[in-house]
Amino acid sequence: MSDLHARASSLAQRAVRNNVWRQRHCFNLIPSESTPSLLVKLCEIADPAGRYAEHRTLKGREVYFYQGTDFIQEVEEEARREISSFFGCAEAELRPISGQMANEIVFKAVVRHRGSEDGTRGARRLRLVLNNDLTKGGHLSAQPMGALFNCVDTDPETGRERIVHFPLRADDPYRVDLDRLGELLHAHRPELVIFGKSMFLCPEPVREVASLVAGMQPRPILHYDMAHVLGLYGTFQSPLEEGCDLVTGSTHKTFFGPQRGVIVSNLGPDSPQRKLWTEIKSRAFPGATSNHHLGTLLGLLLATYEMNAFKTEYQAAVVRNARAFAHALDAAGLQVEGDRRDGFTRTHQVLLRVRGQGSGEDIARRLERNNILTNYQALPDDTSFVDSSGIRLGVQEMTRFGLVEADFERLAHCIAEVVLRDRNMAAEVARERAGFLDMRYCLPPEEALPIAATLLASILPNDAYAQNFAASLQAASRALAT
């Protein structure tokens, strides 16, 4: 047991060092991440974290195949109602455990649905798909190497999947060229259109595409991967209202949740495409999941409470902060991508071109050494992610920790000092971060901590264990403080 104790203690200490560094010393600016609230984290380790609740619709009722699941059934049904309220949608599928899995479920369901529409026996591959080019900001999961794997026909002449990309404007490679888009849609007649990016500065042309394809037979399925902007739904864009059939996303980027995925739609019981939603449910289970990670499902419900309580205030703050950050970085002498006339960005993301100071990877490492965490990014004129020219920044996590426009302006100064002058700013950045340790857009500490204490006490094995834990926690707090 002494060896086990030593190894467990070593691992715990390494985790402690990482926790303190990331949560107390660093400005976390990676656009695809966020820190959940304390209560969401505690929900993730409650009893459901080790349980199963497989279920599917059989003969008009939802059948659960394990006992002891009444509570988690209630949680899943309530989470579905809360998510549906956030999106204003008719249907929500919560079993995907990532945004990529949500996309794969949708793509496989569309494959089966298209086959049934034209009488093909079983599933058939899609004849052609329109998406965003990976090297121009498209998301990996919407590519054949990702969730589209084996879902699209191959061109016999080229040996490549039959995919065409949204045409981009010559004067702004972050926006779609709408004139060329109409020609492309009618020339290629895709069976599936996939909106959404991982390098995301402005809205997608959902309404325009919905209008252009309205008369096509069969009409393309319109799907929006909102992974990066899910928590900005409504303020940034409302794809279901603009004509999309399906929206997917991860719940841990701009949304407040743990790492999971969702699929939402308005394909209700009266929809002519209702069979597609039935296929999606069957692809969710048994197609893609068995146990769908019930601890994070419980956390998702609480996170959605928070989103519904603070949606309007939080979304406005994120967009304000991103635009202020972009303007401050520009004023500090850095090259900010996007349209200056439109405030550079309309999402949580800000993009920098840093090629003159080093590669994107070099600059990202330099910033990391100074307690500023970003990720390097290939820009539209780069030929490879390995040799990237860009840095991708996101304001969503630090907005939750209380930064406002003036704070992002000071942070922009620190970034400029590191990138342009290679100045060591690590100590100054850590001191600055120490002023932003309390999370916003959730219950305040005086309300959250009693709930957290009750929840944590119930997770511990017994009362004596809980009392010893409390004493150890006090000792650990004093040690961390010194």
C-alpha positions, 0 to 999 in steps of 0.5 A: 500500500505504501507504493500506492500511497506514494503514487497517488500522492504524486499524481494528486500533487501534479494535479494540484500544481496544474489546477493552481497554474490554470485557475489562479495564474493563467488567462485562459483564452483558448476558444474551445474551452471553459471552466464549469462552475463549482456546482456543475463540477460537483454534479459531475462526480455525484453518484450517476457518474458511475451508473448506466441508463440505456433507453430507447423508444419502443411501442410509444414509450421510453424503455429503460434497461437498468433499474435505479434510474428513475432519478436520472430519467427525471434529470434527462427529461428536465435537461431536455426541457431546459435545453429546448427552452434555451434554443426555442426548439421542439426536439433535443437529443442529449445523449452524445458525449461530444460535439463530434459524436453529435455530428457523426450521429447526424451524418449517419442518420442523414445517410439512412434517411436519404436512402429511405427517401429514394427507395434505396435498400438500406443506407447509401452514401451521400452523393455530394456535401457542401461544407467549410474547407478545413484550411479556411476555418472549417471544423475537423468533425465536418470533414471526411477524415472526421465525422463524415468518414464513409458518409460521402460518395467517392468521385471515380475520376479523382478518388476523393469524396464528392465535397464542395466548399463554401466559396469565400470573398476575395476581399474577406476570406472569413465571409461567404461569397453569396453571388458564387454560392448561388451558382455553386448550389444549383450546379452541384445540388448537394444533399447535405449542407454543413454550416459552422466553423472552428475559426469563427468571426461572423454569421453563416449564410443560413437564411440565404441558403435556405431561400436558394434551395427552397425549390430543390427536389429533394431539398438539401438537409441544412445542418449547423455545427454551432460547437464554438458559438452554442452559448451565443445562440440567439444573440449571434445567430438563430439557425433554426429560425433562419431555416436550418433543420438541425443544430449540433454543438459541444456544451463546453465552449461558449455554453456553460456545461461539462464536455458533452454534445447536443442535437436540437431541431424543430423536426416535431411530430408534424414535420415532413422530415420527422423520420429524420429525427427518428433516425437521429434518436436511433443513431444516438442509442444504440448507434453511438452510445451505450452509457451516455456519461450520466455524471456530466448529464447531471452537470449539463442540467445545472449548467443549463439552469445557469445559461437560461438565468444569465443568457442575455447578460452573458452573451452581450458581455462576451461580444462586447469583450471580444470586440474591445479586445480586438480593437485593443490588440490592433491599437497595440500594433498587432495584426488582427484578422477580420473586418475592422469596419465590423469590429473585427468579430461578432463572436467570442473569437479574435484572430491574430496574424503573427507570422512576422514574429515567428510561427503560430506555434512559436508564438503560442508557446511564448505566450504560454511561458507568460501565463497566457494560453491560446492556440495556434491556427492556420489562416486562410492563406496558409497551406498547413496547420503545421506551419500556421500563421495565426493565433486564435483567442477566445474571451468566453472563459475570462468573461465568466471570471469577471473581465470587462472591456478595460481588463481586456485592453490591459491584457492586450498590452501584455500580449503585445509586449510578449509577441512584439518585444519578447518581454517576460510578462509572466509575473505581471500576468499572474498578478493580474489574474489574481484579481479575477478568481470569482466566477460570474453568471452563476450563483454567488459564493454565499449561495453556492457554497452551502449547496456545494457542501451538502452535495459534497458531503453526500458523495463522501462515504460516511459522516466520520469521513466527511468530518476528517475531510473538512479538517484536511480541506482547511489544512490544505487551504492554509498550505495553498495560501502560503 
